[in-house]
């Protein structure tokens, strides 16, 4: 059978280059060039030693954080406000499988403003080095009513995501990622669950190629200090070690905003973000 691996993603040694960071790819290429100066046996030994030493290092973005017991942790409470008058919600037309997906247009989840506050924004600390321990989880993304539930799913990097098909029709989940290996998998009605692992911290967009209005997000976090705003537009990060941090808010339509936040022992600090439509 012909080798179906894309030439641009794999090399002759079976290394999946697309899964490597820029630093890892550069180190690999340096090792490859150096190995040409050796004989055949020396080349393989040198290349193998250099490359597997590289792979033994923690992936880029994961090496900075260490889990430990937090004493006298504080709390960050925040709200994400929408600047200006909230636009009327857009409507998404249902073009197929109306008996399951519904006959009426659906509200676009890419921008929801409730009471002047932003729903589905992710708040997270970007530069914390130590704090609560973080373990991989089994997260669940459901395809129900031809929509992703939840619209934004956050979990620790290294977790597995179980993709459910509650609709009983053909779906196809397609990821658009840069740091993780992309996936594009059909999920017929008889295939109720799929499982994918998201190894590296990244915000990943997922879509359904069968139903073009379906759109969702996977937020693979680098540390456990993250929270998604609900209908009140608020978030809370608890048991944060005392210190000064960079707090960032991300929203799929409104972009990012950062603030410096100082956390004191056993105290709560309040912060407000204000995002505007670009």
N, C-alpha and C positions, 0 to 999 in steps of 0.2 A: 504493500500500500504506500502511496506517495506520502512524503512528509508534509503535513499540513501546517506546521509551525511557520508563522510569518518570518521571513528572513531578517526583517528590520528589528524583530523583538528578541530573537535568539541567536546566539553565535554557535560556532562549531563545537564548543565545549558544553553546550546545553545550558548556558547561563542566560536567564531571562533578563535582558538588559532593561526592559521597561519597568521592572520592579525596583531598580536601583536608584538611589539619589544621584545628583550630579557629582557629588564628592566620590561616591562609590564607583560610578562609571569611569571617572578620571583615574582613580587609583587602579582600576582593573586594566585600563588601556596602557597605563605606564608599565604595569606588570607584564602585559602582553608583549610590548615592544622590547622590554629588557630580556624577555625569555628567548627572543629570536637569536640572541648571541650565543646561546647554549646549544649543545647537541640535543637530539630528540629526547633522550631520557632526562637530561638536565632541564630542558625547557618545561617538560610536564611537571617535574618536581618543583621547580621554582615558581611556576605559575600557580600550581595547586597550593603551595604554602602561602604565597602572597594573597591569593584570592580568598582562601578559607580563613586566613587571619583577619582579612577585611570583614568577612561575613560574621565573624565572631564578635565584632564590635556592635554595640547597640545601634539600631537604625537611627538615621538622622531625625531629630525631633523627639526621640524617646530617651536619650541618654541623660538629659538634664534633670529629670525628676526622680526623687527617691521617696519612698513611703516610710513613714515613721509615726510614732505616737505623738499626738498633738496635745500639749498642755496649755491651758489658758487661751484657747482659741477664741477668736472674735467672729462677728457676723457682718456680711455686706448685704444690705437691703437696697434694692434699686427699682426704679421705674423707667420705662422707655416710652417717651412721649412722641407724638407725631406733631411736627411743626407745620402750622398752617391749617387750612380747612381740609378735612378728610375727603378724598375723592370718592365718588359713588363706586360701589363694588362692581367690577367687571363681571360679565356673564360669559360662561364657556358653553359653546354649542355642543350638544350630544349628536354625534353623526352616525353611530352604529351601536348595535346591541342594546337598543332602547328598552327592550323588555327587562333588562337587568340594570342597565346604567341609568335609566330614567328618561322620560320624554322631554322634561323641562330643562332649560339651561341651568348649569351649576354656577355657584359663586366662585370666582377666582380666588384661591387661597394664598396667592403670592403677595397680597397686601390686604391685611385685615386690621382695621382701626376700630377699637372698641372704647367708647367714652374718652376719646382723644389719645388713647394709648395704643401701642403697637403690640400685636399678637404675633407669636412665633419668631421672636427675636431671641438669639442665643447670647447670653452674657457669660464670659469666661475670663479667668486670669491667664495671661499669656507668659508671664516670666517667673512663676513660682518654682523654686528648686526643690523644696521639701514640704511635706505635708501628709495628710491622710493617705493611707495605703489605697491603691487602686487595683482592682482585680478585673480581668475580662468578664463580661456578662453574656447572657443570651438575650439579645434584644429582639423584638418582634415588630415587623412591618406588615400590616394587613392591607390587602387590596379588596375593598368592600364598597359596593355601589360605584365601582369604576373610579375610585379615589384612593389615595394613599392615607392610611390612618396609622400613626399620626402623620401630619404633613411634614413635620420636622422631627426626626428621631435622633436623639443624642445618646452616646454610650462611650465607654473607654475604648481607645484604640487597642486592637488585639482581640476584640469581641467578635462573636458570631451573630449574624443577623438572620433570623428565621423569617422568610418571606411567605406569607399565607395567601392563598387564593380562596377567599370566601364567596366569590361570585359564581363559581361553577361555569365559567366561560374561559376562552383563551386569553391569557395576558402574556406580556413579554416585558421582563424587567431589564432595563439597559442602563448601565452606570457610565457616567462621564467623569473619570478620575484621572489625576496626574501622578500622584504618589503611590496609589494602590493599583493593582492589576485590574483593568476594567473587566466587567462581565456583561454578557448579553444572553439571557436565557429565556427560552419559551417556557410558559407554564400553562399547559392545557388543563381542562377542568378536572381531569383525573389525577393531576399532580398537585395535591393540596398544599404541600410545603416544599420550599427550597431553602438551602442554607448557604450563606456566603460569609467569608471572614474578611474583616477590614483590619489589616495589620498596622497601618501607619496613620498618624494623626492627619486628618484631611476633612474638608467639607465636600461631600460628593453629591452631585445631582443625579437623580434617577428618574427615568421616564418609561412609559409604555409605548412600544412601537405599534401596538395594535390600536390603542386609544390615545390619540395625540394630545388630548387635553390633560392627561394624567401626568402629574409633576410632583416630585417630592425631594427631600434632602436627608442625607445621612451625615451627622456631625460626629466624627470619630475624635474624641478628646485626648489631649496629651496628658492631662492631669484631672483629678476628680472635681475640680472647682469650676463647674459649669451649670447653667440653669436656663431653661426655656421659658419665655414669658407666656402666660396663659391669657384668658379673657380680660384680666385686670391690667395687663401690661407690666406686671411686677415680677421680680426675681429675688431669690435669697440664696446666698452662699454661706454655709455654716462651718464652724470649726476651722476657720482660717488661721494659720499661725500668725502671730503679731509681726507686722512689717509693712513696708510700702511696696505696692504692686501696680502693674499696668493692667487695668480692667478694660476689656474690649467687648463691644456689642456688635454682633453681625446680624444683618437681615438680608434676605435674598434680593429684595427690590431696592431697599434704602441704603445698602452698603454697610460700612464699618465706621465705628467711632471709638476712640480710646480716652481714658481718663486715668490719672494717678490717684490711687486710693491708699490711705494709711489705716491699717487695722490695729486696734489696741486690744490688750488682753481682756477677754470677757465683755467687750463692748460691741455695740452695733453702730456701724457707720452707714449713713444714707447717701445715695448718689442718684442723680437724675441725668438721663441721656435724652437728647432731643434730635430726632432724625427727620430729615426732609426728603421729599421725593426729588430725584435728580431730573 
